[in-house]
């Protein structure tokens, strides 16, 4: 909306537009907050998967280190 358009609006219409804009802004903020909560819940729900992956990776690292030490001892 251009400033010329705004200058032609009555105070009542401006107040109405402000209120409508605030309502939309509040809805957008609520949607953003809900998405953040949903993402956090998703991450918490899958935390066990992350721990299993970490445990698997740690196990692989241990095997690798054992092989390295074994090779070093052979020399």
N, C-alpha and C positions, 0 to 999 in steps of 0.2 A: 504494500500500500504506500503510495507516495504521500509526501507531507501535504500537498494540496488537497488530497482526499481527506486527510485527517482534519485539516482546518475547517472543512465544510461540515464535519459531524457535530452534532449537539453534545453537550456535556453528558446527557443521559446515555446517548449512543456510545460515547467514549467509555463511560463507566461500564456499560454492558460489554463492550469489546474487551476491556481490561479483565473483567470477571470471567468471560469465556476463555480468554487466553490463559488466565491463571488456572482455570479448571483443566485445560488441556495440558499445561505444564505439570500440574499435580498428577495427572494420569500418566504422563511420560515418566515422571520420577518414580511413581509406584511400580510401573512396568519394569523400569531399570532395577529397582530394588528387588522385585520378584525374580527377575532373571538371575541376579547375583545369588539369591538364596537357592534357587533351583540348581545353579551350577555348583554351589557348595554342597548341597545335598547329594548331587550326583558324584562328586569327588569323594564324599564320605562313604557313600554306598559302595564305591569301587576301591576303597582303601585296602581291603583285604587282598585284592588283585595286585595292587602296587607292592604290598609287603611280600606276596608270593614271588613276584618278579625280582624284587630286591634280594630275597633269600636265594633264589636261583642264581642270580648274578654273583652274589657273594660266594656261593658254593663253587661256581666256575672259577672265580678268582683264587679261592683256596687251592683248587686242583692245579691251576696254573703255577702258583707259587711253589707248591709241592714239587711239580715237575722241574721247575727252574732250580730249586735246591738240590734235587736229585741229580740233575745234569752237572751242577757245580761240584757236588761230592765225587762224581765219577772222574773228574779231571784231576 
